[in-house]
Amino acid sequence: MKSILITACESSAEKYGAELAREFKKLYPEVHFFGIGGKQMQKQGTELLYPMQKLSLIGIFEVFLYIPRILKILNKTIKETKKRNTAGAVLIDAPDFNLRIARKLKRQSIPVLYYVSPTIWAWRKNRLKTIKKYINKMMLIFPFEEKIYKEKQIPAVFIGHPLIKKTRTSMTKQDFFEKYGINNKKRLITLLPGSRKSEIRNHLPVLVEAAKKIKTKYDCQFILKLSENIERKDVAKYLSSLLSSVTILSQDGCESMAYSDLVLSSCGTANLETALLGTPLISFYKLSPLSYHMGRRMVKIEHFSIVNILAGKKVIPELIQKDFNPDSVYDHVSKILDSAEVRNKMISKFRKIKKELGEKDAAANAAKELEQLIFPHASAASDFH
């Protein structure tokens, strides 16, 4: 039985890992996945050496504090690859951790697929040298990235974006509202504070104060969608003054985004999910001051949200650091809710982004790439889905 290392260090990467494992096991049911991830990867048969929460950190200063833990996890993971005679590895996002893993895997002659390119188009372009040296092939989720890798003669392929196939509702608006006792006569706003506890600490107090201000103008209600690794107890202390107006969900995330009048989301995968579902959106992010100022000096991009990056211009508001405050959130919410023209223009741009991402089945294509890596003779090159 062949073993495959798979590492996913945060929520969206873990979903991609689970989907890849599911698709690959359709081709090779006997293969055993092991590594770092979460509950969804476990459901697909992945043996977890460590839960992803152990590596779910954000910010330069925060990571610095946990270096001993990170090194322990890295070394234990590499030790396990030696014990298990590992046939290959899939490393998903998290370049600070995964490129170090890749370097050590190279010494063992273990072939490596990397899923989700580091943002080398935004900062640390020198990572391309490391990627060329230690990664067998890069699996890209944005079409514009192919050109960058081709220019550097690094094996890479656009496999499609994983969200295209999975960002869909499974119940009607009426059924969703009835399930959670939501009033269909009131406006609905979904709050997405983030998937890390540090993001909850930085974002939720501001969102709560903003929500209180919003309620003074609009007869509205709120959904707080929790990430899988965030529990109710992690958010309860922030919500005491808003509890009667908030429905806390741990599932049905697509429905909450699709059937809301507006989504307030931290920068990240949820921004793109919201855009694909066609709901007006405001993005935000707040780091520790030290992490932000150190990072800002290195980042060479005009926009922070992937929605604006893909659009090539400002399509949605971005409230970053000091701009993310209750008054600013309230002002931007008012501009969107009070203007059908603003909402429709935003939704039109979202449709264009969705069209440009195409219809490829990323999970199935990732499984095919892994097959070609591990079973090159059994795998015939086939057209992507």
Secondary structure, 3 states (H helix, E strand, C coil): CCEEEEEECCHHHHHHHHHHHHHHHHHCCCCEEEEEECHHHHHCCCEEEEEHHHHCCCCHHHHHHCHHHHHHHHHHHHHHHHHCCCCEEEEECCHHHHHHHHHHHHHCCCCEEEECCCCCCCCCCCHHHHHHHHCCEEEECCCCHHHHHHHCCCCEEECCCHHHHHCCCCCCHHHHHHHHCCCCCCEEEEEECCCCHHHHHHHHHHHHHHHHHHHHHCCEEEEEECCCCCCHHHHHCCCCCCHHHEEEECCCHHHHHHCCCEEEEECCHHHHHHHHHCCCEEEEECCCHHHHHHHHHHCCCCCCCHHHHHHCCCCCCEEEHHHCCHHHHHHHHHHHHCCHHHHHHHHHHHHHHHHHHCCCCHHHHHHHHHHHHHCCCCCCCCCCC
